[in-house]
């Protein structure tokens, strides 16, 4: 496509909104709060902000510069810089293809929860009744209603990879709906995408602000916020803290996937992208911190509720075991009464040692949960305890959907832009880099929870094939260019020799 015929964003603000919609995604809501919790609360902000300055902003700036200068997608841009680097563009396109599948599965889950939020009683608020209608399902009782709804009703996780759980019709329809909406968003290229990003980029902030106001008024919310901002400086000596800070910056900004190059290729040639790179990077990191405050407020509410429920169960146990007046034990003096009973009735209290729970607010707050566990289980459990829980559920899962859709627009653009740059496609590897440990989550119905299970041999072989074939995009492309040039040089040399002999 000629450079002068290339589509352009209607305004620089539209480009900024597209970058914000792409960069601010699910990782800001469920990954960053987990890392803060795991690596010393506020102390994690030190390596995080340092990595933003040393890694995030420079690489973000570099990708925008490449895209705007070359006015091509990732494949064309890297090939224009050097034919040997064309494999980088191929690898980023293939990686984005797999990332699109991942993101739209999350979007399908968001649709599933969103549709189930329009019920008089949220389905994850209580365990479903068994087939005999004599009580709750045993699996659900061993787990929790929120865990059961996510793992069994939503995902229908099977005990092992060898057992086929069948097609989940509801999830399949939600997955199809997610792809249909994605197609409608990109059907006219940057013209339609540019309109959509105004909503996908701004609506999550509206919901986060509403949740912040509501969250800070919840009972125990300050316990969570205080826990977040209490730094544990000893974590700075842990290399894993710095590694996680660097990876969070890298993936949160969406570096290396080709989306930023594709977005920048639709800019005017003399667009001032320097300030835009800084602004988007700061907005992305600021959103992570803002979302963490909201998350820890909700998390503090959930932890406080669990802690007080534990105290209430202990109070009832003591009242039933000892001849005490109903108002003699309240939640605030449970521990004092245990010490008192241990002095007056040590033998009788010792018999209850197996039934007494260890109620500890610090333990509730320190339980680290990340990813889908935070987004679909912890939040759901907190939402069900709120007044007007259906309203808060609709707002939250619609926000998750907009975050996922915004990132999907960037991932799809990273694929479609290079394909539109060329009239025909070369042979491209169909595999993408697929890292991670070779394990998956299986449902153990006896324990009522998921457990990590190793892939069988054929699964591990397939993962290895994905890894090798996707990484090979880069050296194979470089080798292809080298062989082509060498072949051309040999032909030129032979032609020169023939001409010399003929002369």
C-alpha positions in Angstrom: 0.0 0.0 0.0 1.4 3.4 -0.9 2.3 5.6 2.0 0.3 8.5 0.8 -2.8 6.3 0.5 -2.6 5.0 4.0 -5.5 5.6 6.4 -4.9 8.0 9.3 -6.3 8.6 12.8 -8.8 11.5 12.7 -6.8 13.2 15.5 -3.8 12.7 17.8 -6.3 12.2 20.7 -7.8 9.3 18.9 -4.4 7.7 18.6 -3.7 8.2 22.4 -7.1 6.7 23.2 -6.3 3.7 21.1 -3.0 3.2 22.9 -4.6 3.7 26.3 -7.4 1.2 25.4 -4.8 -1.3 24.3 -2.3 -0.9 27.1 -4.7 -0.6 30.0 -6.1 -4.1 30.2 -6.8 -7.0 32.5 -3.3 -7.1 33.9 -3.8 -3.7 35.5 -6.7 -5.1 37.4 -5.7 -8.6 38.4 -1.9 -8.9 37.9 -0.5 -5.7 39.4 -2.5 -5.9 42.7 -1.2 -9.4 43.2 2.4 -8.4 42.7 1.9 -5.5 45.2 0.5 -8.0 47.7 3.3 -10.5 47.1 6.2 -8.2 47.0 5.9 -5.9 50.0 2.9 -3.6 49.3 4.0 0.0 48.6 7.6 -1.1 48.5 7.0 -2.8 45.1 6.3 0.7 43.6 10.1 1.5 43.8 11.3 -1.2 41.3 8.1 -0.8 39.3 8.6 2.9 38.7 12.3 2.4 38.1 11.5 -0.2 35.4 8.9 2.2 33.9 11.6 4.8 33.4 14.4 2.4 32.3 12.5 -0.1 30.3 8.9 0.9 29.6 9.0 4.5 28.3 12.1 3.9 26.0 10.7 0.7 24.4 7.3 2.3 24.1 8.9 5.3 22.4 10.9 3.0 20.1 7.9 1.1 18.8 5.9 4.3 18.1 8.9 5.7 16.3 9.3 2.6 14.1 5.6 2.5 13.2 5.3 6.2 12.4 8.5 6.4 10.4 8.0 3.2 8.3 4.2 3.6 8.1 4.0 -0.2 7.9 2.9 -3.1 10.2 5.4 -5.1 12.2 6.5 -7.4 9.3 7.0 -4.6 6.9 8.6 -2.2 9.4 11.2 -4.7 10.6 11.9 -5.9 7.1 12.4 -2.3 6.0 15.0 -1.8 8.8 16.8 -5.0 7.8 15.5 -8.1 5.9 17.2 -10.2 8.5 14.8 -8.8 11.1 11.6 -9.7 9.2 11.2 -12.8 11.4 10.6 -10.5 14.4 7.5 -9.2 12.6 6.4 -12.7 11.8 6.9 -13.9 15.4 4.9 -10.9 16.7 2.0 -11.6 14.4 1.8 -15.3 15.3 2.1 -14.4 19.0 -0.8 -11.9 18.6 -2.9 -14.6 17.0 -2.6 -16.8 20.1 -3.1 -13.8 22.4 -6.3 -13.0 20.6 -7.6 -16.5 21.3 -6.7 -16.1 25.0 -8.2 -12.6 25.4 -11.5 -13.6 23.7 -11.9 -16.6 26.0 -11.6 -14.2 28.9 -14.1 -11.9 27.2 -16.4 -14.9 26.8 -16.2 -15.5 30.6 -17.0 -11.8 31.2 -20.1 -12.2 29.0 -21.1 -15.3 30.9 -20.9 -13.6 34.3 -22.5 -10.4 32.9 -25.6 -12.3 31.6 -25.9 -14.2 34.9 -25.8 -11.0 36.8 -29.4 -10.2 35.7 -30.9 -12.6 38.2 -32.8 -11.9 41.4 -30.2 -14.0 43.3 -26.6 -14.2 41.9 -25.9 -17.8 41.0 -22.5 -17.7 42.8 -24.1 -16.4 46.1 -25.2 -19.9 47.3 -24.6 -23.5 46.4 -27.1 -25.2 44.0 -29.4 -27.9 45.4 -28.5 -31.5 44.6 -30.7 -33.7 42.3 -32.5 -35.2 45.3 -33.4 -31.7 46.6 -32.2 -32.7 50.1 -29.4 -30.1 50.4 -26.6 -28.4 48.5 -24.3 -30.2 46.1 -21.5 -31.8 48.1 -18.7 -30.5 45.8 -19.9 -27.0 46.4 -20.0 -27.4 50.1 -16.4 -28.6 50.2 -15.4 -25.6 48.1 -17.2 -22.2 48.1 -20.2 -21.1 46.0 -18.0 -18.7 44.0 -15.3 -21.3 43.3 -17.9 -23.9 42.3 -19.6 -21.5 39.9 -16.4 -20.5 38.3 -14.7 -23.9 38.0 -17.7 -26.2 37.5 -20.6 -24.0 36.1 -18.5 -21.6 34.0 -15.4 -23.7 33.0 -16.7 -27.2 33.8 -13.2 -28.3 34.6 -12.7 -32.0 34.3 -10.6 -34.2 36.6 -7.9 -34.7 34.0 -7.0 -33.9 30.4 -7.8 -37.4 29.3 -11.5 -36.9 30.3 -13.6 -34.9 27.9 -16.1 -32.6 29.5 -17.9 -32.0 26.3 -18.8 -28.7 24.7 -20.1 -26.1 27.0 -22.9 -24.6 24.9 -23.3 -21.4 26.9 -19.6 -20.7 26.8 -19.4 -21.5 23.1 -22.1 -19.0 22.3 -20.4 -16.3 24.5 -17.1 -17.0 22.7 -18.9 -16.6 19.3 -20.5 -13.4 20.5 -17.1 -12.0 21.6 -15.6 -12.6 18.1 -18.7 -11.1 16.4 -18.4 -7.9 18.4 -14.6 -7.8 17.8 -15.3 -8.1 14.0 -17.9 -5.3 14.2 -15.3 -3.1 16.0 -12.7 -3.5 13.3 -14.9 -3.9 10.2 -13.9 -0.4 8.8 -10.3 -0.4 10.0 -9.1 2.7 12.0 -12.3 4.5 11.1 -14.4 2.2 13.2 -11.7 1.3 15.7 -11.0 5.0 16.3 -14.7 5.5 17.4 -14.8 2.5 19.6 -11.7 3.3 21.6 -13.2 6.4 23.1 -15.6 4.2 25.0 -13.4 1.2 25.7 -10.7 3.6 27.0 -12.8 5.8 29.3 -15.6 3.6 30.6 -13.4 1.4 32.8 -12.3 4.6 34.6 -15.9 5.5 35.3 -16.5 2.1 36.8 -13.2 2.2 38.8 -14.1 5.6 40.2 -17.6 4.4 41.2 -16.1 1.3 42.8 -13.5 3.4 44.6 -16.2 5.6 46.2 -18.3 2.5 47.1 -15.3 0.4 48.1 -14.0 3.0 50.6 -17.3 3.0 52.3 -17.4 -0.7 52.8 -16.7 -2.2 56.2 -13.0 -3.1 56.5 -11.9 -1.5 53.3 -9.3 0.6 55.1 -7.7 -2.6 56.3 -7.0 -3.6 52.7 -5.7 -0.2 51.6 -3.5 0.0 54.7 -2.1 -3.4 53.9 -1.3 -2.3 50.4 0.6 0.8 51.3 2.5 -0.7 54.2 5.9 -1.3 52.6 8.1 -4.3 53.3 11.5 -3.0 52.3 13.2 -6.3 52.7 11.5 -7.4 49.5 13.8 -5.1 47.6 16.6 -7.5 48.2 14.7 -10.3 46.5 15.7 -10.5 42.7 12.2 -11.9 41.9 10.7 -8.6 42.9 12.7 -6.8 40.3 12.1 -9.4 37.6 8.3 -9.3 38.2 8.4 -5.5 38.1 10.2 -5.6 34.7 7.9 -8.2 33.3 4.8 -6.3 34.5 5.9 -3.1 32.8 6.7 -5.0 29.6 3.4 -6.9 29.3 1.3 -4.1 30.7 2.4 -1.7 28.1 2.0 -4.4 25.4 5.5 -4.2 24.1 6.8 -6.5 21.5 3.5 -7.7 20.1 3.4 -5.3 17.1 0.2 -3.5 18.2 2.0 -0.2 18.9 3.9 -0.3 15.6 0.5 -0.9 13.8 -1.2 1.9 15.7 1.6 4.4 15.1 1.7 3.5 11.4 -1.6 5.3 11.0 -0.3 8.5 12.4 0.6 11.6 10.4 4.3 11.5 9.5 5.1 14.5 11.6 3.0 13.6 14.6 4.5 14.5 18.0 4.7 10.9 19.3 7.4 11.7 22.0 4.9 13.2 24.5 2.3 10.7 23.5 4.6 7.8 24.5 5.3 9.4 27.9 1.6 10.3 28.5 0.3 6.8 27.7 3.0 5.1 29.8 2.2 7.3 32.8 -1.5 6.7 32.3 -1.0 3.0 32.2 1.1 2.8 35.4 -1.2 5.3 37.2 -4.2 3.1 36.3 -2.4 0.1 37.8 -2.0 1.9 41.1 -5.5 3.3 41.0 -7.0 -0.1 40.3 -4.9 -1.6 43.1 -6.4 0.8 45.6 -9.9 -0.2 44.4 -8.9 -3.9 44.5 -7.4 -3.7 48.0 -10.5 -1.8 49.3 -12.7 -4.7 48.0 -10.2 -7.2 49.3 -10.1 -5.6 52.7 -13.9 -5.8 52.8 -13.9 -9.5 51.9 -11.1 -10.3 54.3 -12.8 -8.5 57.2 -16.1 -10.3 56.4 -14.4 -13.7 56.4 -12.5 -12.8 59.6 -15.7 -11.7 61.4 -17.6 -14.8 60.2 -14.8 -16.9 61.7 -15.2 -15.1 65.0 -18.9 -15.5 64.9 -18.6 -19.3 64.3 -16.1 -19.4 67.2 -18.5 -17.4 69.4 -21.4 -19.8 68.7 -19.2 -22.8 69.4 -18.2 -21.4 72.8 -21.8 -20.5 73.7 -23.0 -24.0 72.8 -20.1 -25.7 74.7 -20.2 -23.7 77.9 -23.0 -22.6 80.1 -22.7 -18.9 79.2 -25.2 -16.1 78.7 -26.0 -15.1 75.1 -24.5 -11.6 75.5 -21.5 -12.6 77.5 -19.5 -13.2 74.3 -19.4 -10.8 71.4 -17.1 -10.7 68.4 -14.8 -8.1 69.9 -14.0 -10.2 73.0 -13.8 -13.7 71.6 -10.0 -14.0 72.2 -10.4 -12.6 75.7 -13.1 -15.2 76.5 -10.9 -18.0 75.1 -8.1 -17.0 77.4 -10.5 -16.7 80.3 -12.0 -20.1 79.6 -8.6 -21.6 79.2 -7.9 -20.5 82.8 -11.2 -21.6 84.3 -12.1 -24.7 82.1 -8.8 -25.9 80.6 -9.8 -29.5 80.1 -13.2 -28.7 78.5 -11.6 -26.1 76.2 -8.8 -28.5 75.2 -11.5 -30.9 73.9 -12.6 -28.1 71.5 -9.1 -27.5 70.1 -9.8 -29.4 66.9 -13.0 -27.4 66.3 -11.6 -23.9 67.1 -10.6 -22.0 64.0 -7.5 -19.8 63.8 -9.2 -16.5 63.0 -6.5 -14.0 61.8 -7.2 -10.9 59.8 -3.5 -10.7 58.7 -3.7 -14.2 57.2 -6.9 -13.3 55.3 -5.2 -10.2 53.8 -2.0 -11.9 53.0 -3.6 -14.7 50.9 -2.2 -13.9 47.5 -4.7 -14.4 44.6 -3.9 -13.4 41.0 -5.3 -13.7 37.5 -8.8 -15.2 37.0 -8.9 -16.2 40.7 -8.9 -12.5 41.7 -11.1 -11.2 38.9 -13.8 -13.9 38.9 -13.7 -15.4 42.4 -12.5 -12.8 44.9 -14.4 -10.0 43.4 -17.5 -12.2 43.0 -17.4 -13.2 46.6 -17.1 -9.5 47.7 -19.9 -8.4 45.3 -22.4 -11.0 46.6 -22.1 -9.4 50.1 -22.9 -5.9 48.9 -26.3 -4.3 48.9 -27.7 -4.2 45.3 -25.2 -6.9 44.4 -26.7 -7.3 40.9 -25.9 -3.7 40.0 -22.3 -3.9 41.2 -21.9 -7.2 39.4 -23.2 -5.8 36.0 -20.8 -2.8 36.4 -17.8 -4.8 37.2 -18.1 -7.5 34.5 -19.0 -4.9 31.9 -15.8 -3.1 32.9 -13.8 -6.3 32.5 -15.4 -6.8 29.1 -14.4 -3.3 28.0 -10.8 -3.9 29.2 -10.6 -7.1 27.3 -12.2 -5.7 24.2 -9.8 -2.7 24.2 -6.8 -5.0 24.3 -8.3 -7.2 21.6 -8.5 -4.2 19.3 -4.8 -3.8 19.6 -4.0 -7.5 19.1 -6.2 -7.7 16.1 -4.7 -4.6 14.6 -1.2 -6.2 15.1 -2.4 -9.0 12.8 -4.5 -7.2 10.2 -2.2 -4.3 9.5 0.8 -6.4 8.3 -1.6 -8.4 6.1 -3.1 -5.3 4.6 0.4 -4.0 3.8 1.1 -6.8 1.3 -0.9 -8.0 -1.6 0.1 -11.6 -1.1 1.4 -13.5 1.9 4.6 -15.5 2.1 4.7 -18.8 3.9 4.4 -17.9 7.6 4.8 -20.2 10.5 1.4 -21.2 12.1 2.8 -21.5 15.6 3.5 -19.0 18.3 5.7 -18.8 21.3 3.8 -20.5 24.2 5.7 -20.3 27.4 4.9 -21.4 30.9 5.2 -24.5 32.9 3.6 -27.7 31.4 0.8 -28.0 33.9 -3.0 -27.4 33.8 -5.7 -27.1 36.4 -7.9 -30.1 37.0 -10.9 -30.3 39.3 -10.7 -32.6 42.3 -14.3 -33.2 43.3 -13.3 -35.1 46.5 -11.4 -32.0 47.8 -13.7 -29.4 46.2 -10.9 -27.5 44.6 -8.6 -27.4 41.6 -5.1 -28.8 41.6 -2.1 -28.5 39.4 -1.6 -31.5 37.1 1.2 -32.2 34.7 0.4 -32.6 31.0 0.7 -36.1 29.6 3.6 -36.8 27.3 1.7 -35.9 24.1 0.7 -32.5 25.6 4.3 -31.7 26.6 5.5 -32.7 23.1 2.9 -30.3 21.6 4.0 -27.5 23.9 7.6 -28.1 22.9 6.6 -28.0 19.2 4.8 -24.7 19.7 7.9 -23.2 21.3 10.4 -24.4 18.7 8.3 -23.6 15.7 7.4 -20.1 16.9 11.0 -19.1 17.9 12.2 -20.5 14.6 10.4 -17.7 12.8 13.3 -15.3 13.5 16.3 -17.4 12.5 14.6 -19.1 9.5 13.6 -15.7 8.1 17.2 -14.5 8.5 18.5 -17.7 6.9 16.1 -17.4 4.0 17.2 -13.8 3.3 20.9 -14.9 3.6 20.4 -17.8 1.1 18.5 -15.6 -1.3 21.2 -13.0 -1.3 23.9 -15.7 -1.6 22.1 -17.3 -4.5 21.7 -13.9 -6.2 25.4 -13.2 -5.7 26.4 -16.6 -7.2 24.2 -15.9 -10.2 25.7 -12.5 -10.7 29.2 -14.0 -10.4 28.4 -16.7 -12.9 26.9 -14.2 -15.3 30.1 -12.1 -14.9 32.3 -15.1 -15.6 30.3 -16.0 -18.8 30.5 -12.4 -20.0 34.3 -12.4 -19.4 34.8 -15.8 -21.3 32.7 -14.6 -24.1 34.7 -11.4 -24.4 
